[in-house]
Amino acid sequence: MADSEANREVDFELKERAMDEAPVGITISDPAREDNPLIYVNEAFERLTGYEREAAVGRNCRFLQGEETAPEAVAEMAEAVDAEEPVSVELVNYRADGEAFWNEITIAPLRNEDGEVTNFVGFQDDVTARKEAELEVERRKRDLEHLVRRINGLLKDVTETLMRSSSKEEAVRGVTERLAAADPYAFAWFGELDLVSERIVPSSWAGEGESLDGLEIDVHADDTTARAFDTRSVRTSPVAGTACADRVPGARSMAAVPIADRDTVYGVLTVYSDDEDAFDERETVVLEALGRTVGTALNARESREVLTADNVVELEFDVADPTLFFVELSAECECRLEYRGSVNSDGAGLSMFFTTDAAPTTILDVAESISEIEDAAVVSGDDESNLFEFRIGGDSVVAELAERGVKTRSIVAENGTARLTLELAPSIDSRAVTDTFRDRVTGSELVAFRERERPANTKREFVGGLEERLTDRQITALQKAYLGGYYDPNRSTTGDELAESMGVSRATFHQHLRAAERKLIGEFFGDA
């Protein structure tokens, strides 16, 4: 009997110490007393809540509840206690210092030998870290769902606008109007780069703002729109201090979106909002997707237009860089040089033909000292004018541009300065060509950018059909004969001279020339 009582005493002491030292909060309440107050709390409960034992015992545990405590969880606990059933909930409780935390509470009834509930035991565990992680996952899921819906909705509207448009101008105007009408935007405009002035100029705008007529933004300026164009990435900022601040007085924040596809930047779409926090990370993702969509659509439209294009782009530069051989020649020889054409032969490099009023010996002597010129030769001439062939190295800017499909239309160099006109198809990025030329030619200035029409049955198409039938040698022989004056009434050059310039025998030269002439005449008369 004594041993049994001793065992019960040991068991009680162990259980009491286990409860006191348990790592989770433990409480016991007495439902027989008014309002079911706490009669026991352990040390972990004190550490968890910040309430000492004396401040907790004698009170219903609802004193831990506060403003953000979910009433649904409280009601669930109350119903379980009334029904004398166990329950487990997670809810926001508050520590003694007012700090909120997520508390996982488990309540279970304690029964006597007769099965009657005498007490309720409660277990509290701080699950704030886990709960916040779960809530963050849920928040991100909701954000992602909202983002997908917003991207799909906005892109659907913009895509329909692009598909309905009949021109680039109409497409851009439709996109700006659509964006200006969509939340959270208030104003939108599209700007394109003027290659001559290197400024971004608005071509379309819509929304709650003033006209952008006369607005120009230097592409190198410290401005949100300019930075987006330069970096090809979405840029956001407050509106204050930017180029359009006085044109959109109600706006507080802005985002500039580069409209690009692969290596071509078509312009910048800049949008504004009255909400200073409108352009967060989520909205930036929307705008990035929008920029790619519009850029792809403009590229597809441009590609279709190129197939039926009846125009070409011309870039006109003023240059004075002596590293260009024709500039240096005109300066050293104090003469005028005019470009007549070029021949690009496999293995022989690019040959350029110029007429000049300078003496042949003067030109040839100076040409020997110019590194860009690999070889120089007189093709034909007289006392007033001479035709020269200059074979230039592959690292020449003219040769580099020729490989990219850029044609040199004209060059006039005189006394150390030159005006050079390049011609390119609309499919070639004119800004990339301009940047390449400026990088390679120090101090060059773009003085004109224009598009001009070409005939419906283009010279390019005629030449393209002919080149498919001619060999490289036949083309070279024909071009050299034409440029050298071989077909002039007074024939200023001979077959022997032309054969020598090609490095072949007279018989071989005439063989190539006659073959080329036969194919040319056949092409002209529609010979199969």
C-alpha positions in Angstrom: 0.0 0.0 0.0 2.8 2.4 0.9 4.6 1.5 -2.4 1.5 2.3 -4.4 1.0 5.7 -2.7 4.7 6.4 -3.3 4.4 5.5 -6.9 1.4 7.8 -7.3 3.3 10.6 -5.6 6.3 10.1 -7.9 4.0 10.0 -10.9 2.4 13.3 -9.8 5.7 15.0 -9.3 7.0 13.9 -12.6 3.9 14.9 -14.4 3.9 18.3 -12.7 7.6 18.9 -13.6 7.1 17.7 -17.1 4.2 20.2 -17.6 6.2 23.0 -16.0 9.3 22.4 -18.1 7.5 21.5 -21.4 8.7 23.4 -24.5 5.2 24.4 -25.4 2.7 26.5 -23.5 0.3 24.5 -21.3 -2.8 25.9 -19.6 -5.5 24.3 -17.5 -8.9 25.9 -17.0 -11.8 25.2 -14.6 -15.2 25.2 -16.3 -16.9 24.9 -13.0 -15.9 28.4 -12.2 -17.5 31.5 -13.7 -16.1 32.2 -17.3 -13.9 29.1 -17.3 -10.7 30.8 -15.9 -7.2 29.5 -16.1 -6.0 27.8 -12.9 -2.5 26.8 -14.2 0.0 28.1 -16.8 3.5 26.7 -17.3 6.8 28.5 -17.8 6.7 28.1 -21.6 3.3 29.9 -21.7 4.9 32.8 -19.7 7.7 33.0 -22.2 5.4 32.7 -25.2 2.9 35.3 -24.1 5.0 37.6 -21.9 2.3 37.3 -19.2 3.5 36.1 -15.8 1.6 33.4 -14.0 0.0 35.9 -11.6 -1.4 38.0 -14.5 -2.8 35.0 -16.3 -4.3 32.7 -13.6 -7.9 33.6 -12.8 -8.7 35.0 -16.3 -10.3 33.5 -19.4 -7.7 33.0 -22.0 -9.5 35.4 -24.4 -7.3 38.1 -22.9 -4.7 37.0 -25.6 -7.1 38.0 -28.4 -7.0 41.3 -30.3 -7.9 43.3 -33.4 -6.7 40.7 -35.9 -7.9 37.6 -34.1 -10.3 35.8 -36.4 -13.8 35.6 -34.9 -14.4 32.3 -36.8 -11.5 30.6 -34.9 -12.8 32.0 -31.6 -16.3 30.7 -32.3 -14.9 27.2 -33.2 -13.1 27.0 -29.8 -16.2 28.1 -27.9 -18.4 25.6 -29.7 -15.9 22.8 -28.9 -15.7 23.7 -25.2 -19.5 23.8 -25.0 -19.7 20.4 -26.6 -16.9 19.1 -24.4 -14.9 18.1 -27.5 -11.2 18.6 -28.4 -10.4 21.3 -31.0 -7.3 22.7 -32.7 -7.1 26.1 -34.3 -4.6 28.7 -35.6 -5.3 32.3 -34.8 -3.6 35.6 -34.1 -2.9 36.3 -30.4 -1.1 39.2 -28.7 1.7 39.1 -26.2 1.8 41.3 -23.2 3.8 44.0 -25.1 1.2 44.1 -27.9 3.2 42.1 -30.4 1.0 39.9 -32.6 1.9 36.2 -33.2 0.3 33.2 -34.8 -0.7 30.7 -32.1 -1.6 27.1 -32.7 -4.0 26.2 -29.9 -5.1 22.7 -29.1 -7.8 22.3 -26.4 -8.9 18.9 -24.9 -11.4 18.1 -22.1 -10.1 16.3 -18.9 -12.6 13.8 -17.4 -12.9 12.1 -14.0 -13.6 8.4 -13.3 -17.3 9.1 -14.0 -16.6 10.6 -17.4 -17.5 14.1 -16.3 -15.4 17.0 -17.6 -13.6 18.6 -14.8 -11.0 20.7 -16.6 -9.8 21.7 -20.0 -6.1 21.5 -20.9 -4.7 23.8 -23.6 -1.5 23.7 -25.6 0.0 26.8 -27.3 2.7 26.8 -29.9 4.2 29.8 -31.7 3.8 29.0 -35.4 4.4 32.5 -36.7 7.3 31.6 -39.1 5.4 28.7 -40.7 2.2 30.6 -40.9 3.8 33.7 -42.5 5.6 31.4 -45.0 2.3 29.8 -45.9 0.5 33.2 -46.2 3.4 34.4 -48.4 3.0 31.4 -50.7 -0.8 32.1 -50.9 -0.1 35.8 -51.5 2.3 35.0 -54.3 -0.1 32.5 -55.8 -2.9 35.1 -55.8 -0.5 37.7 -57.3 0.6 35.2 -60.0 -3.0 34.5 -60.8 -3.8 38.2 -61.0 -0.7 38.8 -63.0 -1.6 36.1 -65.5 -5.2 37.4 -65.8 -3.9 41.0 -66.3 -1.2 40.0 -68.8 -3.7 37.9 -70.8 -6.4 40.5 -70.7 -4.1 43.4 -71.6 -2.2 41.5 -74.3 -5.4 40.2 -75.8 -6.7 43.8 -76.2 -3.4 45.1 -77.5 -3.0 42.2 -79.9 -6.4 42.8 -81.4 -5.6 46.5 -81.8 -2.3 45.6 -83.6 -4.1 43.1 -85.9 -6.8 45.6 -86.8 -4.4 48.4 -87.7 -3.4 49.0 -91.3 -0.1 50.8 -90.7 2.6 51.2 -88.1 1.3 54.7 -87.2 -2.2 53.3 -86.7 -0.9 50.5 -84.6 1.1 52.7 -82.3 -1.8 55.1 -81.9 -4.1 52.3 -81.0 -1.8 50.9 -78.4 -1.3 54.3 -76.7 -5.1 54.8 -76.6 -5.7 51.4 -75.2 -3.1 51.8 -72.4 -4.3 55.3 -71.5 -7.8 53.9 -70.9 -6.6 50.9 -68.7 -6.1 51.0 -65.0 -3.8 52.0 -63.4 -2.6 54.2 -66.3 -3.7 57.8 -66.9 -1.5 58.8 -69.9 0.6 57.1 -72.5 2.8 58.1 -75.4 5.1 56.5 -78.0 8.4 58.1 -79.0 10.8 57.2 -81.9 14.4 58.1 -82.4 15.3 60.9 -84.8 18.6 59.7 -86.1 19.8 63.1 -87.3 19.2 64.9 -84.0 19.6 61.8 -81.7 16.4 62.8 -79.9 13.3 60.8 -79.0 10.3 62.5 -80.5 6.7 61.6 -79.7 4.6 60.3 -82.6 1.4 59.4 -80.6 -0.1 60.1 -77.2 -3.4 59.7 -75.4 -5.0 60.1 -71.9 -5.2 62.8 -69.2 -2.4 65.1 -70.3 -1.4 67.9 -72.5 -0.2 67.8 -76.1 3.4 66.6 -76.6 4.0 68.7 -79.7 7.5 70.1 -79.6 8.8 67.6 -77.0 12.2 66.2 -77.7 14.4 64.1 -75.3 18.1 63.7 -76.0 18.7 59.9 -76.2 21.7 60.3 -73.9 19.8 62.4 -71.3 19.4 61.4 -67.7 15.7 60.8 -68.2 13.6 57.7 -67.6 12.4 57.4 -71.2 16.0 57.9 -72.6 17.4 55.3 -70.2 14.8 52.8 -71.3 15.8 53.3 -74.9 19.5 53.1 -74.2 19.4 50.0 -71.9 16.5 48.3 -73.7 14.9 47.5 -70.3 11.8 48.8 -68.5 12.6 51.8 -66.3 10.3 53.3 -63.6 10.5 56.5 -61.6 8.5 59.3 -60.1 7.3 61.8 -62.7 8.8 64.9 -61.0 11.9 66.1 -62.8 11.3 64.2 -66.0 10.8 65.7 -69.5 7.0 65.3 -69.5 6.4 66.4 -65.9 4.6 69.6 -66.9 2.6 67.9 -69.6 1.1 65.3 -67.3 0.5 67.4 -64.1 -1.8 64.8 -62.4 0.6 61.9 -62.7 2.8 60.7 -59.8 4.7 57.7 -61.3 5.8 56.5 -64.7 7.3 53.6 -66.6 9.2 53.6 -69.9 9.0 50.4 -72.0 11.4 49.8 -74.9 9.6 48.4 -77.9 12.1 46.1 -79.5 12.5 42.8 -81.3 15.9 41.2 -81.4 18.4 43.9 -82.4 15.9 46.5 -83.5 14.4 49.1 -81.2 11.3 50.7 -82.7 10.8 53.2 -79.9 9.8 53.7 -76.3 6.3 53.5 -74.9 6.0 55.6 -71.7 3.0 55.3 -69.4 1.9 57.4 -66.4 -0.2 56.8 -63.3 -1.8 58.9 -60.6 -0.8 56.3 -58.1 2.8 56.8 -56.9 3.2 53.0 -56.2 1.6 51.8 -59.4 4.7 50.4 -61.1 5.8 47.7 -58.7 7.6 44.5 -59.6 4.3 42.8 -60.7 3.4 45.7 -63.0 6.8 45.8 -64.5 6.4 42.1 -65.6 3.2 43.1 -67.3 4.9 46.0 -69.2 7.8 43.8 -70.2 5.4 41.3 -71.7 3.6 44.2 -73.4 6.8 45.5 -74.9 7.8 42.2 -76.3 4.3 41.7 -77.9 4.2 45.1 -79.5 7.9 44.8 -80.7 7.2 41.4 -82.3 4.0 42.7 -84.0 5.9 45.7 -85.4 8.7 43.5 -86.7 6.2 41.2 -88.4 4.4 44.1 -90.0 7.8 45.5 -91.2 8.8 42.2 -92.6 5.5 42.0 -94.6 6.0 45.5 -95.8 9.6 44.8 -96.9 8.4 42.1 -99.2 6.3 44.6 -101.2 8.4 47.7 -100.3 8.7 50.4 -103.0 11.1 52.5 -101.1 14.7 52.6 -99.8 16.3 54.4 -96.9 19.2 56.8 -97.4 21.6 58.0 -94.8 23.8 61.0 -95.6 26.9 61.8 -93.6 29.5 64.6 -93.5 32.9 63.2 -92.6 36.4 64.6 -92.2 38.1 61.5 -90.7 41.5 61.1 -92.4 41.4 57.3 -91.7 38.9 57.2 -94.6 41.2 56.8 -97.6 39.2 59.1 -99.9 39.2 61.9 -97.3 43.0 61.6 -96.9 43.6 61.4 -100.6 41.5 64.6 -101.2 43.4 66.4 -98.5 46.9 65.3 -99.4 46.4 65.7 -103.2 44.2 68.9 -102.8 41.8 67.4 -105.2 38.2 66.3 -105.7 37.2 62.6 -105.9 33.8 61.3 -106.9 32.7 57.8 -106.4 31.6 55.9 -109.5 30.9 52.4 -108.2 32.4 49.3 -106.7 33.2 45.6 -107.4 33.2 43.0 -104.6 35.0 39.9 -105.8 35.5 36.7 -103.8 39.1 36.5 -102.6 40.0 39.9 -104.1 38.2 42.1 -101.6 36.2 45.3 -102.4 37.4 47.5 -105.2 36.1 51.1 -105.3 36.3 53.4 -108.4 36.7 57.1 -108.2 37.2 59.8 -110.8 39.5 62.7 -109.9 41.0 65.8 -111.4 44.4 65.0 -109.8 47.4 63.7 -111.7 47.7 59.9 -111.7 51.3 59.9 -110.3 50.2 62.2 -107.4 47.3 59.9 -106.5 49.4 56.7 -106.8 52.2 58.1 -104.7 49.9 59.1 -101.9 47.9 55.9 -102.1 51.0 53.9 -101.3 51.2 55.5 -97.8 47.5 54.9 -96.9 47.1 51.6 -95.0 43.4 51.2 -95.9 44.4 50.9 -99.6 45.8 47.5 -100.6 46.3 48.4 -104.2 45.6 51.4 -106.5 45.6 51.5 -110.3 44.6 53.9 -113.1 41.8 52.4 -115.1 41.5 55.1 -117.7 41.9 58.9 -118.0 43.0 61.9 -119.8 44.3 65.4 -119.0 41.1 66.5 -117.3 39.8 63.4 -115.4 41.1 60.0 -114.4 39.4 56.9 -113.2 41.1 55.0 -110.4 40.5 51.6 -108.9 41.3 51.3 -105.2 41.2 47.9 -103.6 40.6 48.3 -99.9 41.0 46.0 -96.9 38.2 44.0 -95.3 38.4 46.0 -92.1 37.3 49.1 -93.9 34.0 50.6 -92.7 32.7 50.6 -96.3 33.6 47.0 -96.7 32.0 46.1 -93.4 28.7 47.9 -94.3 28.7 46.3 -97.8 28.8 42.8 -96.1 25.7 43.9 -94.2 23.8 44.8 -97.3 24.4 48.5 -97.2 25.2 50.1 -100.5 27.3 53.2 -101.0 25.3 55.4 -103.2 27.6 58.4 -103.6 30.8 59.9 -102.2 32.2 63.3 -103.0 35.5 64.2 -101.2 37.3 67.5 -101.6 40.2 69.0 -99.7 39.9 66.8 -96.6 36.1 66.6 -96.2 33.5 64.3 -97.8 29.8 63.8 -98.1 28.8 60.1 -98.2 25.3 58.7 -98.9 24.4 55.1 -97.9 21.4 53.2 -99.2 19.8 50.3 -97.4 16.6 48.3 -97.5 13.9 49.1 -94.9 14.6 45.7 -93.4 18.0 46.8 -92.3 18.2 48.6 -88.9 19.2 52.1 -89.9 20.1 53.1 -86.3 22.5 50.1 -86.1 24.1 51.2 -89.3 24.3 54.8 -88.1 25.9 53.7 -84.8 28.4 51.5 -86.6 29.4 54.3 -88.9 29.7 56.9 -86.1 31.8 54.4 -84.0 34.1 53.7 -86.9 34.4 57.2 -88.4 35.5 59.9 -85.9 33.5 63.1 -86.0 31.0 61.9 -88.6 27.7 63.7 -88.6 24.4 62.4 -89.9 23.0 65.3 -91.9 20.0 63.6 -93.6 17.7 60.6 -93.1 15.2 60.0 -95.8 13.1 57.4 -97.6 12.7 57.5 -101.3 10.5 55.5 -103.6 11.9 53.1 -106.2 10.1 51.9 -109.3 7.5 49.1 -109.0 9.7 47.0 -111.3 12.9 47.8 -109.5 16.4 48.0 -110.7 17.3 45.7 -107.8 15.0 43.0 -109.2 16.4 43.3 -112.7 20.0 43.2 -111.4 19.1 40.3 -109.0 17.8 38.2 -111.9 20.9 39.0 -114.0 23.3 38.3 -111.1 21.8 34.8 -110.8 23.0 34.1 -114.3 26.4 35.8 -114.2 29.6 34.4 -112.6 31.7 36.7 -110.3 34.3 37.1 -113.0 31.7 38.0 -115.6 30.2 40.7 -113.3 33.7 42.1 -112.6 34.6 42.3 -116.3 31.3 44.0 -117.1 31.5 46.5 -114.3 35.2 47.4 -115.0 34.5 47.8 -118.7 31.5 50.1 -117.9 33.2 52.2 -115.2 36.5 52.3 -117.2 34.8 53.9 -120.2 35.2 50.9 -122.5 31.8 51.5 -123.9 32.3 55.3 -124.4 32.3 56.5 -128.0 36.0 57.5 -127.7 36.8 54.4 -125.6 39.1 55.8 -122.9 40.5 52.4 -121.9 41.5 49.2 -123.7 40.8 45.6 -123.2 44.5 45.0 -122.4 44.3 47.6 -119.5 41.1 46.0 -118.2 42.6 42.5 -118.4 45.7 43.7 -116.5 43.5 45.3 -113.8 41.8 41.9 -113.3 45.0 40.0 -113.4 44.0 37.8 -116.4 45.0 37.6 -120.0 43.4 39.7 -122.7 41.7 36.6 -124.2 40.3 35.5 -120.8 39.0 39.0 -120.1 37.2 39.2 -123.4 35.8 35.7 -122.9 34.3 36.8 -119.6 33.0 40.1 -121.1 31.3 38.5 -124.1 29.6 35.9 -121.9 28.4 38.7 -119.6 27.2 40.8 -122.6 25.3 37.8 -124.0 23.5 37.1 -120.7 22.7 40.8 -120.2 21.2 41.1 -123.7 19.3 37.9 -123.1 17.9 39.2 -119.8 16.9 42.5 -121.5 15.0 40.7 -124.3 13.6 38.0 -122.0 15.8 35.3 -123.4 15.2 32.1 -121.4 
